Amino acid sequence: MKLSYLWRGLPGHPLHPPLTDATIGAYTAAAVTGLASVVGVAEKPAAHGWWLALVVGLIATSLTALTGFADWLTITWGTPLWRTATLHMASMLTATVFFLIAALVGHGGYTHGAVEGGPFILTLVGFAFLTLGGWLGGAITYVYGMRVLSLVEEPAHRAVAPAPHPEKEEAEGG
Ligand code: HEM
């Protein structure tokens, strides 16, 4: 057992990917409810949902970014994987800045029950960077195979068990 399992997750069960689901889900909800409010569908409740989803996304981002950062630190600097992961980080941090500014300048829209144009555009720009970052994150996992064990013969009960797989080191970042 390694102490780093606490913040990086176990081999075969990394922490960063499930947290990214929560984060991307919250920001997706913000984009959808923001659009609903702007076009006048359930304008007031949608404005409330938009701002609350942004705040939930920002809170989730803190844990998501920390676990991603912990994995990023294990990558050999200057490698193609490192360059891809660093671009991923830059894109996600840029998205976070846009979502944060949208939540700050859009608070009035939340209290008045109507999302304004400026904060909605900031939300969409944040979402574009989030999508780009998600694409790059996918490349880290599915192109480079970072944190992937690929134990195709592993019995199901061992694959799902919350226990390390000591017989196989992970690709980069094991
Ligand atoms: C809003 C914040 C972030 C989101 C939504 C996010 C999203 C993602 C996604 C979707 C993947 C692919 C996971 C999969 O295959 O299921 C990924 C992988 C990865 N991300 Fe992020 N990321 C964020 C922040 C960061 C940051 C700040 C860093 C580095 C400082 C980082 C480093 C990594 C690394 C190293 C991987 C591949 C290994 C792993 O799964 O941990 N991420 N990220």
py3Dmol code that shows the C-alpha trace and the ligand (Angstrom):
import py3Dmol

protein = """\
ATOM      1  CA  MET A   1       0.000   0.000   0.000  1.00  0.00           C
ATOM      2  CA  LYS A   2       1.281   3.462  -0.905  1.00  0.00           C
ATOM      3  CA  LEU A   3       0.310   6.657   0.908  1.00  0.00           C
ATOM      4  CA  SER A   4      -0.333   8.309  -2.484  1.00  0.00           C
ATOM      5  CA  TYR A   5      -3.339   5.986  -2.961  1.00  0.00           C
ATOM      6  CA  LEU A   6      -5.153   8.453  -0.688  1.00  0.00           C
ATOM      7  CA  TRP A   7      -5.009  11.304  -3.215  1.00  0.00           C
ATOM      8  CA  ARG A   8      -4.382   9.410  -6.487  1.00  0.00           C
ATOM      9  CA  GLY A   9      -6.659   6.419  -5.948  1.00  0.00           C
ATOM     10  CA  LEU A  10      -5.737   2.755  -6.353  1.00  0.00           C
ATOM     11  CA  PRO A  11      -4.179   1.098  -9.422  1.00  0.00           C
ATOM     12  CA  GLY A  12      -7.127   0.368 -11.701  1.00  0.00           C
ATOM     13  CA  HIS A  13      -9.313   2.754  -9.708  1.00  0.00           C
ATOM     14  CA  PRO A  14      -7.832   6.256 -10.087  1.00  0.00           C
ATOM     15  CA  LEU A  15      -9.588   9.163  -8.338  1.00  0.00           C
ATOM     16  CA  HIS A  16      -9.354  11.814 -11.051  1.00  0.00           C
ATOM     17  CA  PRO A  17     -11.687  10.250 -13.697  1.00  0.00           C
ATOM     18  CA  PRO A  18     -14.817   9.836 -11.500  1.00  0.00           C
ATOM     19  CA  LEU A  19     -14.363  13.367 -10.155  1.00  0.00           C
ATOM     20  CA  THR A  20     -14.178  14.671 -13.721  1.00  0.00           C
ATOM     21  CA  ASP A  21     -17.614  13.135 -14.335  1.00  0.00           C
ATOM     22  CA  ALA A  22     -19.135  15.175 -11.497  1.00  0.00           C
ATOM     23  CA  THR A  23     -17.383  18.353 -12.613  1.00  0.00           C
ATOM     24  CA  ILE A  24     -18.245  18.057 -16.306  1.00  0.00           C
ATOM     25  CA  GLY A  25     -21.805  17.077 -15.373  1.00  0.00           C
ATOM     26  CA  ALA A  26     -22.274  20.207 -13.256  1.00  0.00           C
ATOM     27  CA  TYR A  27     -20.894  22.516 -15.958  1.00  0.00           C
ATOM     28  CA  THR A  28     -23.050  20.780 -18.587  1.00  0.00           C
ATOM     29  CA  ALA A  29     -26.086  21.406 -16.390  1.00  0.00           C
ATOM     30  CA  ALA A  30     -25.021  25.077 -16.138  1.00  0.00           C
ATOM     31  CA  ALA A  31     -24.757  25.409 -19.927  1.00  0.00           C
ATOM     32  CA  VAL A  32     -28.161  23.765 -20.490  1.00  0.00           C
ATOM     33  CA  THR A  33     -30.043  25.677 -17.784  1.00  0.00           C
ATOM     34  CA  GLY A  34     -28.311  28.916 -18.840  1.00  0.00           C
ATOM     35  CA  LEU A  35     -29.554  28.392 -22.395  1.00  0.00           C
ATOM     36  CA  ALA A  36     -33.049  27.578 -21.103  1.00  0.00           C
ATOM     37  CA  SER A  37     -33.169  30.816 -19.106  1.00  0.00           C
ATOM     38  CA  VAL A  38     -31.816  32.948 -21.987  1.00  0.00           C
ATOM     39  CA  VAL A  39     -34.424  31.612 -24.454  1.00  0.00           C
ATOM     40  CA  GLY A  40     -37.170  31.976 -21.840  1.00  0.00           C
ATOM     41  CA  VAL A  41     -37.875  28.331 -20.974  1.00  0.00           C
ATOM     42  CA  ALA A  42     -38.622  28.222 -17.226  1.00  0.00           C
ATOM     43  CA  GLU A  43     -36.622  31.464 -17.113  1.00  0.00           C
ATOM     44  CA  LYS A  44     -36.468  31.986 -13.343  1.00  0.00           C
ATOM     45  CA  PRO A  45     -35.913  28.395 -12.106  1.00  0.00           C
ATOM     46  CA  ALA A  46     -33.439  27.855 -14.947  1.00  0.00           C
ATOM     47  CA  ALA A  47     -31.479  30.955 -13.848  1.00  0.00           C
ATOM     48  CA  HIS A  48     -31.325  29.561 -10.321  1.00  0.00           C
ATOM     49  CA  GLY A  49     -30.228  26.176 -11.653  1.00  0.00           C
ATOM     50  CA  TRP A  50     -27.577  27.813 -13.874  1.00  0.00           C
ATOM     51  CA  TRP A  51     -25.895  29.684 -11.027  1.00  0.00           C
ATOM     52  CA  LEU A  52     -26.113  26.806  -8.552  1.00  0.00           C
ATOM     53  CA  ALA A  53     -24.707  24.371 -11.148  1.00  0.00           C
ATOM     54  CA  LEU A  54     -21.782  26.759 -11.740  1.00  0.00           C
ATOM     55  CA  VAL A  55     -21.068  26.872  -7.995  1.00  0.00           C
ATOM     56  CA  VAL A  56     -21.299  23.069  -7.680  1.00  0.00           C
ATOM     57  CA  GLY A  57     -18.961  22.769 -10.689  1.00  0.00           C
ATOM     58  CA  LEU A  58     -16.449  25.164  -9.137  1.00  0.00           C
ATOM     59  CA  ILE A  59     -16.476  23.268  -5.834  1.00  0.00           C
ATOM     60  CA  ALA A  60     -16.058  19.932  -7.650  1.00  0.00           C
ATOM     61  CA  THR A  61     -13.243  21.436  -9.738  1.00  0.00           C
ATOM     62  CA  SER A  62     -11.086  21.956  -6.648  1.00  0.00           C
ATOM     63  CA  LEU A  63     -10.914  18.196  -5.933  1.00  0.00           C
ATOM     64  CA  THR A  64     -10.774  17.275  -9.625  1.00  0.00           C
ATOM     65  CA  ALA A  65      -7.863  19.633 -10.290  1.00  0.00           C
ATOM     66  CA  LEU A  66      -5.964  18.479  -7.191  1.00  0.00           C
ATOM     67  CA  THR A  67      -6.202  14.779  -8.121  1.00  0.00           C
ATOM     68  CA  GLY A  68      -5.288  15.573 -11.749  1.00  0.00           C
ATOM     69  CA  PHE A  69      -2.340  17.631 -10.532  1.00  0.00           C
ATOM     70  CA  ALA A  70      -1.172  14.723  -8.340  1.00  0.00           C
ATOM     71  CA  ASP A  71      -1.142  12.452 -11.420  1.00  0.00           C
ATOM     72  CA  TRP A  72       0.475  15.134 -13.599  1.00  0.00           C
ATOM     73  CA  LEU A  73       3.393  15.424 -11.136  1.00  0.00           C
ATOM     74  CA  THR A  74       4.293  11.766 -11.787  1.00  0.00           C
ATOM     75  CA  ILE A  75       4.754  12.284 -15.557  1.00  0.00           C
ATOM     76  CA  THR A  76       8.289  12.609 -16.952  1.00  0.00           C
ATOM     77  CA  TRP A  77       8.765  16.276 -17.920  1.00  0.00           C
ATOM     78  CA  GLY A  78       9.163  17.163 -21.593  1.00  0.00           C
ATOM     79  CA  THR A  79       7.692  13.905 -22.932  1.00  0.00           C
ATOM     80  CA  PRO A  80       4.802  13.961 -25.463  1.00  0.00           C
ATOM     81  CA  LEU A  81       2.520  12.690 -22.665  1.00  0.00           C
ATOM     82  CA  TRP A  82       3.647  15.559 -20.434  1.00  0.00           C
ATOM     83  CA  ARG A  83       2.986  18.116 -23.193  1.00  0.00           C
ATOM     84  CA  THR A  84      -0.513  16.709 -23.767  1.00  0.00           C
ATOM     85  CA  ALA A  85      -1.267  16.619 -20.038  1.00  0.00           C
ATOM     86  CA  THR A  86       0.041  20.173 -19.600  1.00  0.00           C
ATOM     87  CA  LEU A  87      -2.209  21.401 -22.431  1.00  0.00           C
ATOM     88  CA  HIS A  88      -5.085  19.555 -20.732  1.00  0.00           C
ATOM     89  CA  MET A  89      -4.310  21.342 -17.463  1.00  0.00           C
ATOM     90  CA  ALA A  90      -4.089  24.749 -19.190  1.00  0.00           C
ATOM     91  CA  SER A  91      -7.408  24.218 -20.966  1.00  0.00           C
ATOM     92  CA  MET A  92      -9.178  23.109 -17.774  1.00  0.00           C
ATOM     93  CA  LEU A  93      -7.768  26.006 -15.735  1.00  0.00           C
ATOM     94  CA  THR A  94      -8.855  28.443 -18.477  1.00  0.00           C
ATOM     95  CA  ALA A  95     -12.354  26.915 -18.444  1.00  0.00           C
ATOM     96  CA  THR A  96     -12.434  27.292 -14.655  1.00  0.00           C
ATOM     97  CA  VAL A  97     -11.545  31.001 -14.869  1.00  0.00           C
ATOM     98  CA  PHE A  98     -14.423  31.623 -17.329  1.00  0.00           C
ATOM     99  CA  PHE A  99     -16.914  29.706 -15.147  1.00  0.00           C
ATOM    100  CA  LEU A 100     -15.721  31.576 -12.052  1.00  0.00           C
ATOM    101  CA  ILE A 101     -16.110  34.990 -13.708  1.00  0.00           C
ATOM    102  CA  ALA A 102     -19.548  33.930 -15.050  1.00  0.00           C
ATOM    103  CA  ALA A 103     -20.659  33.015 -11.501  1.00  0.00           C
ATOM    104  CA  LEU A 104     -19.272  36.253 -10.031  1.00  0.00           C
ATOM    105  CA  VAL A 105     -20.635  38.725 -12.592  1.00  0.00           C
ATOM    106  CA  GLY A 106     -23.813  36.675 -13.079  1.00  0.00           C
ATOM    107  CA  HIS A 107     -24.926  36.628  -9.474  1.00  0.00           C
ATOM    108  CA  GLY A 108     -27.407  39.427 -10.244  1.00  0.00           C
ATOM    109  CA  GLY A 109     -29.049  37.192 -12.843  1.00  0.00           C
ATOM    110  CA  TYR A 110     -29.469  34.549 -10.167  1.00  0.00           C
ATOM    111  CA  THR A 111     -31.161  36.932  -7.744  1.00  0.00           C
ATOM    112  CA  HIS A 112     -33.361  38.534 -10.466  1.00  0.00           C
ATOM    113  CA  GLY A 113     -34.216  35.164 -12.001  1.00  0.00           C
ATOM    114  CA  ALA A 114     -32.898  35.771 -15.538  1.00  0.00           C
ATOM    115  CA  VAL A 115     -29.461  34.860 -16.924  1.00  0.00           C
ATOM    116  CA  GLU A 116     -27.895  37.865 -18.675  1.00  0.00           C
ATOM    117  CA  GLY A 117     -26.139  37.689 -22.045  1.00  0.00           C
ATOM    118  CA  GLY A 118     -22.588  38.413 -20.808  1.00  0.00           C
ATOM    119  CA  PRO A 119     -22.438  35.721 -18.112  1.00  0.00           C
ATOM    120  CA  PHE A 120     -24.103  33.247 -20.482  1.00  0.00           C
ATOM    121  CA  ILE A 121     -21.428  33.869 -23.142  1.00  0.00           C
ATOM    122  CA  LEU A 122     -18.750  33.414 -20.470  1.00  0.00           C
ATOM    123  CA  THR A 123     -20.423  30.081 -19.594  1.00  0.00           C
ATOM    124  CA  LEU A 124     -20.332  29.003 -23.255  1.00  0.00           C
ATOM    125  CA  VAL A 125     -16.667  29.992 -23.659  1.00  0.00           C
ATOM    126  CA  GLY A 126     -15.873  28.052 -20.447  1.00  0.00           C
ATOM    127  CA  PHE A 127     -17.745  25.094 -21.854  1.00  0.00           C
ATOM    128  CA  ALA A 128     -15.732  25.240 -25.103  1.00  0.00           C
ATOM    129  CA  PHE A 129     -12.464  25.074 -23.117  1.00  0.00           C
ATOM    130  CA  LEU A 130     -13.956  22.284 -20.968  1.00  0.00           C
ATOM    131  CA  THR A 131     -14.723  20.300 -24.131  1.00  0.00           C
ATOM    132  CA  LEU A 132     -11.216  20.864 -25.512  1.00  0.00           C
ATOM    133  CA  GLY A 133      -9.740  19.855 -22.134  1.00  0.00           C
ATOM    134  CA  GLY A 134     -11.917  16.733 -22.049  1.00  0.00           C
ATOM    135  CA  TRP A 135     -10.665  15.775 -25.520  1.00  0.00           C
ATOM    136  CA  LEU A 136      -7.062  16.196 -24.343  1.00  0.00           C
ATOM    137  CA  GLY A 137      -7.812  14.282 -21.115  1.00  0.00           C
ATOM    138  CA  GLY A 138      -9.183  11.443 -23.218  1.00  0.00           C
ATOM    139  CA  ALA A 139      -5.926  11.409 -25.225  1.00  0.00           C
ATOM    140  CA  ILE A 140      -3.928  11.060 -21.990  1.00  0.00           C
ATOM    141  CA  THR A 141      -5.946   7.988 -21.057  1.00  0.00           C
ATOM    142  CA  TYR A 142      -6.882   6.348 -24.354  1.00  0.00           C
ATOM    143  CA  VAL A 143      -3.872   7.272 -26.528  1.00  0.00           C
ATOM    144  CA  TYR A 144      -1.046   7.122 -23.986  1.00  0.00           C
ATOM    145  CA  GLY A 145      -2.815   4.675 -21.660  1.00  0.00           C
ATOM    146  CA  MET A 146      -1.895   6.600 -18.526  1.00  0.00           C
ATOM    147  CA  ARG A 147      -3.201   4.797 -15.406  1.00  0.00           C
ATOM    148  CA  VAL A 148      -4.579   1.988 -17.585  1.00  0.00           C
ATOM    149  CA  LEU A 149      -3.768  -1.565 -16.445  1.00  0.00           C
ATOM    150  CA  SER A 150      -5.320  -3.461 -19.365  1.00  0.00           C
ATOM    151  CA  LEU A 151      -5.454  -6.778 -17.491  1.00  0.00           C
ATOM    152  CA  VAL A 152      -7.749  -8.421 -20.023  1.00  0.00           C
ATOM    153  CA  GLU A 153      -7.614 -11.833 -18.316  1.00  0.00           C
ATOM    154  CA  GLU A 154      -8.230 -10.429 -14.814  1.00  0.00           C
ATOM    155  CA  PRO A 155     -11.080 -12.334 -13.076  1.00  0.00           C
ATOM    156  CA  ALA A 156     -14.103 -10.074 -12.520  1.00  0.00           C
ATOM    157  CA  HIS A 157     -13.988 -10.371  -8.732  1.00  0.00           C
ATOM    158  CA  ARG A 158     -10.389  -9.097  -8.707  1.00  0.00           C
ATOM    159  CA  ALA A 159     -11.019  -6.384 -11.296  1.00  0.00           C
ATOM    160  CA  VAL A 160     -13.793  -4.802  -9.216  1.00  0.00           C
ATOM    161  CA  ALA A 161     -12.155  -5.340  -5.803  1.00  0.00           C
ATOM    162  CA  PRO A 162     -10.952  -2.220  -3.973  1.00  0.00           C
ATOM    163  CA  ALA A 163      -7.457  -3.698  -3.760  1.00  0.00           C
ATOM    164  CA  PRO A 164      -4.245  -2.853  -5.616  1.00  0.00           C
ATOM    165  CA  HIS A 165      -3.060  -5.034  -8.501  1.00  0.00           C
ATOM    166  CA  PRO A 166       0.533  -5.558  -7.315  1.00  0.00           C
ATOM    167  CA  GLU A 167       1.587  -7.834 -10.156  1.00  0.00           C
ATOM    168  CA  LYS A 168       1.293  -5.056 -12.783  1.00  0.00           C
ATOM    169  CA  GLU A 169       2.769  -1.568 -12.638  1.00  0.00           C
ATOM    170  CA  GLU A 170       0.635   1.077 -14.314  1.00  0.00           C
ATOM    171  CA  ALA A 171       1.912   2.711 -17.525  1.00  0.00           C
ATOM    172  CA  GLU A 172       3.266   6.212 -16.692  1.00  0.00           C
ATOM    173  CA  GLY A 173       2.111   7.421 -13.308  1.00  0.00           C
ATOM    174  CA  GLY A 174       1.914   4.025 -11.587  1.00  0.00           C
TER     175      GLY A 174
END
"""
ligand_1 = """\
43
HEM
C -12.004 21.015 -14.307
C -10.939 20.279 -14.068
C -10.624 19.001 -14.835
C -11.449 18.187 -15.555
C -12.942 18.300 -15.776
C -10.616 17.112 -16.090
C -11.071 16.109 -16.934
C -10.325 15.014 -17.310
C -10.813 13.906 -18.108
C -12.214 13.793 -18.699
C -9.819 13.016 -18.209
C -9.903 11.654 -18.902
C -10.330 10.661 -17.822
C -10.956 9.417 -18.344
O -10.369 8.774 -19.182
O -12.055 9.064 -17.895
C -8.673 13.524 -17.488
C -7.461 12.872 -17.329
C -6.359 13.438 -16.750
N -6.262 14.731 -16.217
Fe -7.782 16.019 -15.961
N -9.326 17.320 -15.662
C -9.287 18.466 -14.913
C -8.176 19.053 -14.332
C -6.902 18.557 -14.426
C -5.711 19.214 -13.973
C -5.684 20.606 -13.329
C -4.662 18.359 -14.239
C -3.182 18.528 -14.001
C -2.634 19.439 -13.296
C -5.197 17.171 -14.844
C -4.464 16.067 -15.215
C -4.976 14.916 -15.763
C -4.225 13.680 -15.969
C -2.765 13.462 -15.573
C -5.096 12.761 -16.577
C -4.798 11.292 -17.004
C -4.615 10.392 -15.788
C -5.779 10.402 -14.843
O -6.863 9.933 -15.198
O -5.575 10.912 -13.758
N -6.568 17.334 -14.968
N -9.011 14.758 -16.951
"""
view = py3Dmol.view(width=600, height=400)
view.addModel(protein, "pdb")
view.setStyle({"model": 0}, {"cartoon": {"style": "trace"}})
view.addModel(ligand_1, "xyz")
view.setStyle({"model": 1}, {"stick": {}})
view.zoomTo()
view.show()
